[in-house]
Amino acid sequence: MEVLKVASSSNPNAVAGAIAGALEADGIVETHAIGAGAVNQAVKAVAIARRLVEREGETEVKVTPGFIDVEIGGDTKTGLRLIIEK
């Protein structure tokens, strides 16, 4: 399963393309986002990817949210994990 890290500066259209490509290849992809801006971009990207995948006549997209703990510079940060499946 591919893991995509999303930042607040990420382009949601580019992330959506990466999500759609990973769904085509593996049928499942995971995104990690830390911070409100990154979570916003990740959710927008999932919405765009859903539209791309469903336009191609594929099945519906399922998203399962969850939390992750990531160590950055010795500090533990909590982020959002989105598992996206066809």
WOMO-V730739 format. One record per backbone hydrogen bond with DSSP energy under -0.5 kcal/mol. CO is the residue of the C=O (numbers start at 0). NH is the residue of the N-H. E is the energy in kcal/mol with one decimal. If there is no record, write none. Layout:
CO/NH/E
CO/NH/E
//
This chain:
1/3/-0.5
1/29/-2.6
3/5/-0.5
3/31/-2.6
5/33/-0.6
6/9/-1.5
9/11/-0.6
10/14/-2.3
11/15/-2.4
12/16/-1.9
13/17/-1.9
14/18/-2.6
15/19/-2.8
16/20/-2.3
17/21/-2.3
18/22/-2.5
19/23/-2.0
20/24/-2.0
21/25/-3.2
21/26/-0.9
21/27/-0.5
22/26/-0.6
26/85/-1.9
27/1/-0.7
28/83/-3.3
29/3/-3.3
30/81/-2.2
31/5/-3.0
32/79/-3.2
34/38/-2.4
35/39/-2.3
36/40/-2.1
37/41/-2.4
38/42/-2.5
39/43/-2.2
40/44/-2.3
41/45/-2.2
42/46/-2.1
43/47/-2.3
44/48/-2.8
45/49/-2.5
46/50/-1.7
47/51/-2.2
48/52/-3.0
49/53/-2.6
50/54/-1.6
51/55/-1.0
52/57/-1.4
53/56/-1.2
61/84/-2.8
62/64/-0.5
63/82/-2.5
65/80/-3.5
67/69/-0.5
67/78/-2.9
69/71/-0.6
69/76/-3.5
71/74/-1.8
74/71/-3.3
74/76/-0.6
76/69/-3.1
78/67/-2.1
79/32/-2.2
80/65/-1.9
80/82/-0.5
81/30/-2.5
81/83/-0.6
82/63/-2.6
83/28/-2.3
84/61/-3.1
//
